[in-house]
Amino acid sequence: MNPQERIADLRTALHEHNHRYYILDQPTISDFEFDQLLKELEQLERQFPEFYDENSPTMRVGGSVVKSFNTVVHQYPMLSLGNTYNWEELADWIGRVEKLAPESTFVCELKYDGVAIGIRYEHGKLVQAVTRGDGTQGDDITTNVRTIRSVPLQLNGPAPESFEIRGEIVLPHAAFERLNAARRDEGQAEFANPRNCASGTLKLQDSSVVASRGLDAYLYFVLPDGILADTHSKTIEAAGDLGFKVPRKSDKYIAECAGIEEIKAFIEYWDVERHHLPFDIDGIVIKVNDYKAQQDLGFTAKSPRWATAFKFKAEQVSTRLEHVNYQVGRTGAITPVANLKPVWLGGTTVKRASLHNQDQIALLDLHEGDEVFVEKGGEIIPKVVGIKLDARAEGAVPVAFISHCPECQTELVRKEGEAQHYCPNASGCTPQISGRIQHFISRKAMDIMGMGSETVQLFVEKGLIHSIADLYDLTYDQIIALEGFKEKSVTNLLEGLNASKQIPFDRVLFGLGIRHVGATVAKKLARHFGSMTELLQADFETLKAVDDIGEVIALQLTEYFNEDANLEELARLQQAGLQFEMEVINTPSEGPLVGAKVVVSGVFESFSRDELKSLIETLGGQNVSSISSKTTYVVAGEGMGPSKKAKAEKLGIPVLNEEEFKTLIQ
């Protein structure tokens, strides 16, 4: 047998043995025999590199180092699911489904607590794996996903020419415990929980480390709809036949249900049995089974109407309050934090929980040393929800909210109508300074490459920067003198600062971190006024009159621009070369969208929502968020809500689908 044939035979055999071991749990050879075959293949591939195959079983061990992960736009948006938390909400959801799609049947599945992934196959071979990201685009982590042994590199039997399968990458409990035991032995900090560990592992640059962690994958959603079968349950069975690790009826991980009683039985079973699973789940997903019914139900802007997640009731434990400390945010907001005797809760060791504000402390009647009840809101954020009064020590002292900033000792203020206290010392309070600069350099603001939060904190501690504007005065000699900085990293940081001078005015405005001025408000203000000069000249009444601004935001802007220190910083930023004017877009003087008020709703094939809104503005239209008698058009994508459509029809407003919109603008 020639080398090429032997390599092909070994790859086929190893793929089959891998499938039997990791998917079917029915190995037919020993680990030693498997390793011997793998070593033979590795040796032949080194000897004959012309027969390289990116989907060879030898790729499972990793070894590639990726410097960065490319961003990839999803062919199909990765939407999130709506949640239900009790039987009444679930019954309401089922009622809405059956009203719009009568005689629907359902499929119940486990809601895996892992990292969402979309994996594309072409001609039966894995070609790309992408994280959820923001739902529209994610990171290409193909190299790392190839190391997960339960993800097939090539499929069994004939498969569609091109399709995508989605699911969750999880870290099993056994692998998590083994990993933390090794870290304890090495004196390293332990990972908090399996999900976070899985997420961090997938972003590692060295795929050999990823391969060693023991990640697993459960795959449960195939796109496009109907490519394998006409129902979801049949599609999952067909995906299993192709070699994927899917939820199987034999494990009770998936079940077809005719109505709410069968759905409740599935949920109640797993609410108990989930504690015996080898991985974490945080609820049950209920889907309409038939794809035609799914299409009839459609989508909202954020989630499908044909699926929902029933979240298990948050687990609650009691532990002792050791003390309360206070954190200072970038806007000066003071957040009290309960420091607790460590307790295991929902898969993590909880040591701290937010107390939100002074009113919450008073509502709880919190005393020092109290035995408190803690649960995870939405299974994620620990919070104190009650006090065990019969365990309170005699003479316990009530927790008194602080009167001065814990960082700079400035007296705190609390504005009328607001729940939080604030430190007013914006220019001299170190956490506020660091927080504002970290916000300024963030991706949605100035997106300064080569600089992260730790770098900002170091620069502030060393006295190199005290404000946003100081960033643009940094020099090569200042930075290279700091420990840990090399020529390349300094050059990258300075180039990132220079490149940020081309960031549009609306993102500069957002980056300033003015309270209540988020990305959307900043864009609206920038487009309305056109420049920082015009914005600075606007008084309270002028600001308040801008669409969707209102009194609260107008007051914050007025206060910010009345501070001499802020005006001085703006002048320095302008002198540094940042964009303080919106780029002039030459909109047409006439056309179907000139002066039109347009509502965009749903999901589109040819555009992302941002692209569509940008196009509308380029053609002279104005995007508005809600339908009213002043609306000119509604552009309706997949999953537009029926209530919006009904309102538009009642008001006589034209509702255009994607093709009709294209025809209109052409």
MIMAR-477598 format. One line per 2 residues: number of its first residue (from 0); their letters; for each residue x, z, y of C-alpha. Coordinates in steps of 0.001 Angstrom, whole numbers, padded with zeros to 6 digits, always signed. Example, Ala and Ser with C-alpha at 12.3 -4.5 7.8 and 13.67 -1.06 7.14 Angstrom:
BEGIN
0) as) +012300/+007800/-004500 | +013670/+007140/-001060
This chain:
BEGIN
0) mn) +000000/+000000/+000000 | +001424/-000974/+003385
2) pq) +001747/+001629/+006191 | -001229/+000320/+008165
4) er) -003541/+000589/+005153 | -002263/+004082/+004285
6) ia) -002811/+005257/+007878 | -006369/+003885/+007792
8) dl) -007095/+005572/+004446 | -005718/+008910/+005632
10) rt) -007766/+008792/+008824 | -010958/+008035/+006902
12) al) -010307/+010821/+004411 | -009449/+013387/+007078
14) he) -012519/+012525/+009155 | -014661/+013014/+006044
16) hn) -013021/+016348/+005109 | -013310/+017551/+008713
18) hr) -017046/+016725/+008683 | -017570/+018527/+005375
20) yy) -015727/+021641/+006581 | -016936/+022015/+010186
22) il) -020393/+020407/+010101 | -021716/+020754/+006546
24) dq) -019751/+023902/+005585 | -019096/+022228/+002196
26) pt) -015303/+021728/+001893 | -014050/+019834/-001163
28) is) -010302/+020434/-000714 | -008222/+023480/+000231
30) df) -006790/+024108/+003709 | -003317/+023503/+002259
32) ef) -004314/+020089/+000885 | -005904/+019160/+004205
34) dq) -002750/+020164/+006093 | -000576/+018085/+003763
36) ll) -002676/+014970/+004398 | -002559/+015632/+008140
38) ke) +001241/+016028/+008103 | +001606/+012750/+006227
40) le) -000550/+011003/+008816 | +001396/+012533/+011715
42) ql) +004670/+011334/+010196 | +003369/+007797/+009660
44) er) +001955/+007618/+013213 | +005334/+008657/+014647
46) qf) +007068/+006089/+012465 | +004605/+003296/+013327
48) pe) +003406/+003895/+016914 | +001881/+000399/+017072
50) fy) -001044/+001757/+015018 | -001949/+004394/+017620
52) de) -005633/+005397/+017777 | -006944/+007826/+020399
54) ns) -009545/+008993/+017862 | -007111/+009737/+015062
56) pt) -007568/+013157/+013359 | -004090/+014041/+014628
58) mr) -005537/+014199/+018160 | -007333/+017407/+017140
60) vg) -004172/+019487/+017608 | -003830/+018460/+021251
62) gs) -000497/+018235/+023009 | -001420/+016065/+025993
64) vv) -001018/+017610/+029434 | -003503/+016474/+032083
66) ks) -002464/+017059/+035705 | -006014/+016714/+037043
68) fn) -009507/+015829/+035825 | -011113/+012717/+037261
70) tv) -014630/+012940/+038676 | -017168/+010755/+036865
72) vh) -020713/+009872/+037988 | -023273/+010517/+035247
74) qy) -025125/+007442/+034055 | -028130/+009743/+033564
76) pm) -028415/+012805/+035860 | -027807/+016123/+034065
78) ls) -030821/+018060/+035310 | -031371/+021769/+034815
80) lg) -034405/+023293/+033093 | -037227/+025252/+034657
82) nt) -037521/+028833/+033372 | -040393/+030974/+032131
84) yn) -040045/+034722/+031602 | -043342/+035830/+030040
86) we) -046233/+034609/+027900 | -048487/+033931/+030901
88) el) -045946/+031585/+032519 | -045384/+029868/+029184
90) ad) -049137/+029409/+028663 | -049437/+027942/+032177
92) wi) -046649/+025450/+031426 | -048239/+024419/+028119
94) gr) -051584/+024021/+029884 | -050064/+021690/+032483
96) ve) -048382/+019652/+029763 | -051545/+019299/+027690
98) kl) -053557/+018327/+030761 | -051204/+015458/+031628
100) ap) -050249/+014536/+028050 | -053108/+015548/+025703
102) es) -052396/+016301/+022042 | -048703/+016934/+022725
104) tf) -046635/+018629/+020044 | -043538/+020628/+020833
106) vc) -040027/+021326/+019592 | -038405/+024753/+019977
108) el) -034612/+025140/+019987 | -032056/+027818/+020732
110) ky) -030823/+027938/+024322 | -027067/+028095/+023763
112) dg) -025100/+030136/+026298 | -022219/+027740/+026696
114) va) -020888/+024887/+028806 | -023037/+021756/+029123
116) ig) -021303/+018546/+028090 | -022190/+014857/+027872
118) ir) -020247/+012772/+025323 | -020351/+008977/+025227
120) ye) -019791/+006923/+022088 | -019198/+003185/+021870
122) hg) -019063/+001265/+018600 | -019161/+004597/+016748
124) kl) -016133/+006112/+018518 | -015831/+008853/+021126
126) vq) -014815/+007346/+024474 | -015615/+009959/+027140
128) av) -016714/+013582/+027616 | -017921/+014823/+031018
130) tr) -019006/+018267/+032271 | -022325/+018827/+034024
132) gd) -020678/+019383/+037418 | -023374/+019211/+040097
134) gt) -025726/+017238/+037854 | -024855/+013954/+039528
136) qg) -021157/+013900/+038684 | -018761/+015979/+036603
138) dd) -015169/+016225/+035379 | -013766/+013953/+032680
140) it) -012413/+016380/+030048 | -012212/+013902/+027170
142) tn) -008686/+014938/+026144 | -009764/+018550/+025663
144) vr) -013047/+017776/+023906 | -011199/+015662/+021314
146) ti) -009582/+018889/+020084 | -012934/+020492/+019167
148) rs) -013246/+019980/+015442 | -017043/+019987/+015332
150) vp) -017158/+017026/+017737 | -016820/+013829/+015669
152) lq) -014213/+011355/+016873 | -015853/+008559/+014918
154) ln) -019339/+008466/+013439 | -020655/+008138/+009916
156) gp) -022371/+004846/+009166 | -023893/+002358/+011616
158) ap) -024551/+003702/+015112 | -025925/+002216/+018354
160) es) -023401/+000150/+020272 | -023390/+002620/+023169
162) fe) -025144/+005954/+023743 | -024617/+009470/+025065
164) ir) -025211/+012782/+023312 | -025422/+016077/+025178
166) ge) -025165/+019696/+024189 | -023263/+022916/+024736
168) iv) -019697/+023873/+023992 | -019557/+027504/+022905
170) lp) -016903/+030006/+021903 | -018029/+031805/+018717
172) ha) -017853/+035596/+018698 | -015127/+035648/+016032
174) af) -012864/+033330/+018052 | -013554/+035313/+021239
176) er) -012661/+038619/+019589 | -009534/+037136/+018011
178) ln) -008412/+035743/+021362 | -008960/+039033/+023198
180) aa) -007164/+040992/+020461 | -004112/+038757/+020930
182) rr) -004263/+039244/+024700 | -004438/+043018/+024290
184) de) -001351/+042928/+022093 | +000469/+040904/+024762
186) gq) -000626/+043231/+027565 | -002765/+040539/+029211
188) ae) -006193/+040967/+030787 | -009041/+040290/+028370
190) fa) -011624/+037559/+028933 | -014948/+038859/+030237
192) np) -017314/+036960/+027931 | -017393/+033949/+025581
194) rn) -019126/+031613/+028022 | -016636/+032118/+030855
196) ca) -013769/+031827/+028394 | -015165/+028533/+027046
198) sg) -015593/+027176/+030577 | -012041/+028136/+031582
200) tl) -010597/+026780/+028346 | -012132/+023341/+028906
202) kl) -010367/+023127/+032285 | -006908/+023922/+030885
204) qd) -004336/+021206/+031465 | -002601/+021647/+028105
206) ss) -004870/+020355/+025332 | -002817/+022110/+022635
208) vv) -003927/+025468/+024077 | -007529/+024233/+024062
210) as) -007134/+023270/+020398 | -005951/+026783/+019528
212) rg) -008940/+028578/+021078 | -011519/+027685/+018391
214) ld) -014269/+026133/+020540 | -017408/+024853/+018829
216) ay) -020179/+022455/+019920 | -023898/+022110/+019266
218) ly) -025374/+018775/+020340 | -029098/+018346/+020877
220) fv) -030062/+015526/+023276 | -029503/+011773/+022912
222) lp) -029724/+009156/+025684 | -031260/+006714/+026282
224) dg) -034574/+007975/+024922 | -035663/+006342/+021702
226) il) -032323/+004812/+020779 | -032301/+006656/+017426
228) ad) -036020/+007472/+016914 | -039331/+007741/+018771
230) th) -039474/+011560/+018863 | -036991/+014259/+019758
232) sk) -037065/+015977/+016355 | -036439/+012725/+014467
234) ti) -033650/+011867/+016906 | -031885/+015172/+016180
236) ea) -032126/+014529/+012430 | -030704/+011024/+012910
238) ag) -027860/+012418/+015057 | -027051/+014853/+012256
240) dl) -026831/+011945/+009814 | -024293/+010282/+012143
242) gf) -022023/+013317/+011808 | -022954/+015484/+014795
244) kv) -023331/+019253/+014606 | -026983/+019553/+015591
246) pr) -029558/+022341/+015291 | -031018/+022088/+011781
248) ks) -034374/+023212/+010431 | -032612/+024765/+007445
250) dk) -030905/+027235/+009805 | -034166/+027799/+011727
252) yi) -032311/+026735/+014896 | -035038/+024153/+015595
254) ae) -038727/+023872/+014718 | -041697/+021625/+015448
256) ca) -044609/+023624/+016872 | -048239/+022601/+017363
258) gi) -049151/+025077/+020099 | -048501/+028376/+021806
260) ee) -048961/+030595/+018739 | -046273/+028761/+016758
262) ik) -044026/+028670/+019831 | -044472/+032440/+020306
264) af) -043607/+033053/+016653 | -040345/+031096/+017039
266) ie) -039433/+032983/+020241 | -040252/+036409/+018782
268) yw) -038201/+035684/+015664 | -035099/+034769/+017655
270) dv) -035547/+037557/+020201 | -034638/+039844/+017282
272) er) -032381/+037630/+015181 | -030221/+036389/+018102
274) hh) -028113/+039519/+017749 | -026987/+038277/+014317
276) lp) -025927/+034800/+015456 | -022209/+033892/+015512
278) fd) -022571/+032736/+019143 | -024544/+033734/+022259
280) id) -027976/+032428/+023243 | -030023/+033502/+026255
282) gi) -033432/+032085/+025425 | -035427/+029347/+023733
284) vi) -035916/+025764/+024964 | -039355/+024211/+024441
286) kv) -039649/+020417/+024672 | -042456/+017902/+024274
288) nd) -041576/+016054/+021075 | -042865/+012536/+021719
290) yk) -040750/+010377/+024074 | -043786/+008463/+025339
292) aq) -045396/+011751/+026369 | -042127/+012795/+028038
294) qd) -042198/+009604/+030105 | -045816/+010257/+031128
296) lg) -044899/+013775/+032278 | -041784/+012666/+034188
298) ft) -039480/+014816/+036315 | -039344/+016908/+039424
300) ak) -036291/+016475/+041644 | -034445/+019178/+039690
302) sp) -035850/+019331/+036169 | -037980/+017541/+033568
304) rw) -041674/+018450/+033390 | -041607/+017999/+029616
306) at) -039244/+020891/+028911 | -038844/+024524/+029894
308) af) -036690/+027491/+028912 | -038169/+030823/+027863
310) kf) -035598/+033403/+028958 | -035307/+036583/+026936
312) ka) -035993/+039802/+028800 | -032836/+041092/+030419
314) eq) -031064/+043689/+028314 | -030913/+047096/+029982
316) vs) -028439/+049937/+029419 | -027655/+053251/+031090
318) tr) -024286/+054400/+032366 | -022812/+056731/+034981
320) le) -022292/+055870/+038640 | -018691/+056831/+039406
322) hv) -018625/+055903/+043101 | -019844/+053368/+045659
324) ny) -017498/+051180/+047663 | -018193/+048485/+050229
326) qv) -017163/+044829/+050471 | -016832/+042811/+053667
328) gr) -017896/+039157/+053590 | -016671/+036296/+055768
330) tg) -019584/+036752/+058182 | -018944/+040499/+058379
332) ai) -021858/+041361/+056069 | -021335/+044681/+054280
334) tp) -022320/+044814/+050599 | -022368/+048159/+048761
336) va) -021070/+047967/+045172 | -021751/+050493/+042414
338) nl) -018626/+051261/+040389 | -019786/+052257/+036919
340) kp) -018436/+053824/+033789 | -017711/+050659/+031759
342) vw) -020612/+049678/+029502 | -021245/+046701/+027195
344) lg) -024177/+044619/+028425 | -025269/+041142/+027396
346) gt) -021931/+040050/+026019 | -019704/+041477/+028754
348) tv) -018220/+044797/+029806 | -019895/+045744/+033071
350) kr) -017932/+047892/+035503 | -019549/+046994/+038825
352) as) -023009/+046080/+040089 | -024305/+045082/+043506
354) lh) -026521/+047500/+045426 | -027332/+044840/+048055
356) nq) -027887/+046972/+051169 | -028761/+050390/+052597
358) dq) -032494/+049916/+051967 | -031890/+049326/+048255
360) ia) -029818/+052520/+047996 | -032625/+054452/+049716
362) ll) -035272/+052843/+047495 | -033365/+053913/+044384
364) dl) -032784/+057386/+045870 | -029240/+057030/+044565
366) he) -027101/+060177/+044240 | -023423/+060512/+043443
368) gd) -022774/+060784/+039705 | -026261/+059567/+038785
370) ev) -027022/+058140/+035354 | -028264/+054657/+036270
372) fv) -030045/+051849/+034431 | -028289/+048489/+034679
374) ek) -029478/+045034/+033670 | -028344/+041472/+034234
376) gg) -030544/+039511/+036605 | -031097/+036133/+034994
378) ei) -028659/+037246/+032259 | -025762/+036827/+034723
380) ip) -025536/+039233/+037679 | -025442/+042981/+036885
382) kv) -027747/+045066/+039048 | -028814/+048724/+039207
384) vg) -032575/+048858/+038573 | -033309/+052543/+038259
386) ik) -032165/+056146/+037968 | -032381/+058533/+035017
388) ld) -033713/+061455/+037063 | -033732/+063995/+034236
390) ar) -029969/+063490/+033870 | -029166/+064162/+037550
392) ae) -026766/+067071/+038091 | -028052/+070027/+040066
394) ga) -026819/+069838/+043639 | -025983/+066104/+043423
396) vp) -025334/+064608/+046856 | -027279/+061497/+048002
398) va) -025187/+058379/+048513 | -024727/+057995/+052276
400) fi) -024275/+054466/+053620 | -021099/+054076/+055668
402) sh) -021182/+053849/+059458 | -017828/+052079/+059984
404) cp) -016154/+049040/+058419 | -014075/+050051/+055372
406) ec) -011365/+047556/+056358 | -010929/+047855/+060135
408) qt) -012957/+051029/+060924 | -015114/+049231/+063500
410) el) -018598/+050733/+063894 | -021169/+048710/+061970
412) vr) -024251/+047099/+063517 | -027633/+046242/+062032
414) ke) -029825/+043796/+063890 | -033549/+044292/+064084
416) ge) -035363/+042608/+061224 | -032238/+042218/+059055
418) aq) -031466/+044119/+055861 | -027674/+044060/+056045
420) hy) -025142/+045853/+058218 | -022344/+043827/+059801
422) cp) -018861/+044486/+061071 | -018714/+042882/+064557
424) na) -014890/+042726/+064604 | -014723/+039074/+063525
426) sg) -011270/+038437/+064983 | -009555/+041590/+063713
428) ct) -011088/+042321/+060296 | -008827/+040909/+057569
430) pq) -011500/+040084/+054918 | -013526/+038230/+057535
432) is) -010480/+036261/+058651 | -009555/+035318/+055065
434) gr) -013167/+034579/+054154 | -013715/+032242/+057118
436) iq) -010528/+030333/+056401 | -011385/+030060/+052692
438) hf) -014790/+028674/+053650 | -013173/+026228/+056070
440) is) -010824/+024770/+053435 | -013515/+024558/+050714
442) rk) -014561/+021279/+049102 | -017876/+020922/+050968
444) am) -016174/+021622/+054289 | -012652/+020347/+055023
446) di) -011608/+019918/+051368 | -007940/+020704/+052084
448) mg) -005902/+019769/+049031 | -003022/+021988/+047990
450) mg) -004543/+025174/+049374 | -006682/+027765/+047585
452) se) -008021/+031252/+048233 | -004855/+032974/+046988
454) tv) -002736/+030867/+049337 | -004993/+031779/+052266
456) ql) -004763/+035484/+051460 | -000979/+035252/+051230
458) fv) -000708/+033465/+054589 | -002949/+036077/+056236
460) ek) -001003/+038977/+054696 | +002309/+037464/+055861
462) gl) +000935/+037037/+059369 | +001270/+033244/+059369
464) ih) -002400/+032659/+060180 | -005066/+034724/+061918
466) si) -007669/+032029/+062487 | -008765/+028567/+061343
468) ad) -006841/+026876/+064133 | -003593/+028544/+062998
470) ly) -003668/+026353/+059873 | -002703/+023336/+061948
472) dl) +000310/+025135/+063449 | +001891/+025850/+060056
474) ty) +005360/+024369/+059563 | +007411/+023379/+056551
476) dq) +010031/+026051/+057274 | +007413/+028838/+057462
478) ii) +005875/+027973/+054096 | +009004/+027111/+052091
480) al) +010392/+030551/+052925 | +007582/+032204/+050936
482) eg) +008087/+033111/+047294 | +006561/+030635/+044835
484) fk) +006564/+027595/+047126 | +008592/+024502/+046266
486) ek) +009204/+021376/+048290 | +006455/+019394/+046554
488) sv) +003776/+022072/+046958 | +004608/+022532/+050652
490) tn) +004510/+018795/+051248 | +001143/+018504/+049470
492) ll) -000317/+021341/+051525 | +000816/+019855/+054846
494) eg) -000438/+016422/+053812 | -003794/+017998/+052911
496) ln) -004036/+019570/+056357 | -003199/+016281/+058006
498) as) -005755/+014394/+055899 | -008459/+016883/+056872
500) kq) -008277/+015564/+060434 | -010319/+012597/+059234
502) ip) -013168/+014728/+057850 | -016439/+013868/+059681
504) fd) -017730/+016049/+062512 | -020703/+017445/+060554
506) rv) -018380/+018917/+057909 | -016096/+020344/+060612
508) lf) -019157/+022041/+062088 | -020156/+023398/+058665
510) gl) -016576/+024579/+058085 | -016697/+026834/+061153
512) gi) -018828/+029222/+059100 | -021469/+029967/+061726
514) rh) -024181/+032150/+060183 | -027198/+030188/+058895
516) vg) -025472/+026855/+059597 | -025181/+025376/+056127
518) at) -024184/+021817/+055253 | -027673/+020379/+055848
520) va) -028158/+022120/+059207 | -024655/+021085/+060325
522) kk) -025414/+017446/+059522 | -028714/+017596/+061400
524) la) -027049/+019148/+064474 | -024145/+016677/+064410
526) rh) -026470/+013688/+064224 | -028815/+015043/+066879
528) fg) -026136/+015866/+069478 | -023463/+013383/+068415
530) sm) -020489/+015459/+069569 | -019218/+018994/+069997
532) te) -019299/+018514/+073776 | -023035/+017828/+073761
534) ll) -023693/+020662/+071315 | -021793/+023159/+073502
536) qa) -023909/+022200/+076506 | -027207/+022798/+074687
538) df) -029007/+026015/+075629 | -031223/+028141/+073384
540) et) -034415/+026204/+074139 | -032736/+022847/+073539
542) lk) -031326/+024013/+070218 | -034628/+025521/+069114
544) av) -036405/+022226/+069779 | -034295/+020331/+067211
546) dd) -036225/+019572/+064008 | -035896/+022320/+061374
548) ig) -033574/+024485/+063519 | -035828/+027227/+064882
550) ev) -035138/+030468/+066719 | -032874/+032219/+064192
552) ia) -030338/+029383/+063932 | -030556/+028637/+067662
554) lq) -029754/+032288/+068418 | -026750/+032289/+066072
556) lt) -025389/+029096/+067663 | -025884/+030467/+071173
558) ey) -024088/+033708/+070320 | -021231/+031857/+068607
560) fn) -020649/+029465/+071523 | -020824/+032283/+074074
562) ed) -017757/+033967/+072569 | -014569/+033107/+074491
564) an) -012463/+033483/+071325 | -014602/+030893/+069530
566) le) -014383/+028439/+072438 | -010612/+028856/+072486
568) el) -010442/+028143/+068751 | -012607/+025024/+069117
570) ar) -010295/+023760/+071871 | -007268/+024247/+069586
572) lq) -008983/+022434/+066712 | -009837/+019522/+068973
574) qa) -006256/+019410/+070229 | -005055/+019404/+066601
576) gl) -006966/+016159/+066105 | -010097/+017183/+064171
578) qf) -013207/+015029/+064459 | -015497/+016400/+067162
580) em) -017760/+013364/+067413 | -019993/+011630/+064926
582) ev) -018914/+008136/+063972 | -021155/+005687/+065785
584) in) -023294/+003763/+063305 | -024636/+000517/+064685
586) tp) -028215/+000665/+063481 | -030357/-002470/+063839
588) se) -032694/-002719/+066826 | -035476/-004030/+064665
590) gp) -036407/-004005/+061021 | -038845/-002320/+058616
592) lv) -037105/+001071/+058780 | -036250/+001282/+062492
594) ga) -037947/+004427/+063749 | -039557/+005068/+060360
596) kv) -039910/+008588/+058974 | -039190/+008428/+055245
598) vv) -039695/+010981/+052463 | -037500/+010473/+049378
600) sg) -038719/+012057/+046139 | -037642/+011795/+042501
602) vf) -034640/+010333/+040668 | -033452/+006723/+041107
604) es) -031539/+004242/+038955 | -029734/+002194/+041628
606) fs) -028947/+005001/+044093 | -028175/+008669/+044145
608) rd) -030524/+010513/+046519 | -027678/+010943/+049034
610) el) -026886/+007208/+048894 | -030530/+006340/+049429
612) ks) -030874/+008699/+052388 | -027674/+007355/+053926
614) li) -028976/+003795/+053564 | -032252/+004746/+055256
616) et) -030349/+006169/+058235 | -028059/+003135/+058411
618) lg) -031148/+000922/+058666 | -032561/+002965/+061528
620) gq) -034854/+005285/+059605 | -035109/+009060/+059645
622) nv) -035213/+011204/+056506 | -037880/+013899/+056572
624) ss) -038439/+016572/+053954 | -042225/+016795/+053771
626) is) -045182/+014428/+053906 | -047350/+014536/+057020
628) sk) -049527/+012165/+059031 | -046353/+011091/+060879
630) tt) -044629/+009901/+057659 | -044108/+006124/+057508
632) yv) -043122/+005668/+053859 | -042647/+007684/+050701
634) va) -039948/+006312/+048377 | -040860/+007498/+044885
636) ge) -038369/+007693/+042044 | -038734/+008858/+038459
638) gm) -040368/+012278/+038294 | -041971/+012411/+041735
640) gp) -044443/+015285/+041822 | -048138/+014337/+041481
642) sk) -049094/+016627/+044377 | -046819/+014694/+046748
644) ka) -048220/+011405/+045558 | -051786/+012643/+045972
646) ka) -051070/+013876/+049505 | -049494/+010542/+050494
648) ek) -052485/+008612/+049114 | -054921/+010931/+050885
650) lg) -053132/+010296/+054204 | -052907/+006559/+053537
652) ip) -049079/+006526/+053524 | -047456/+003692/+051518
654) vl) -045735/+004962/+048339 | -042898/+002594/+047359
656) ne) -041169/+002550/+044006 | -037474/+001667/+043839
658) ee) -038000/-002094/+043498 | -040601/-002177/+046279
660) fk) -038189/-000315/+048556 | -035448/-002858/+047815
662) tl) -037841/-005697/+048598 | -038825/-003997/+051863
664) iq) -035281/-003621/+053171 | -034272/-007109/+052058
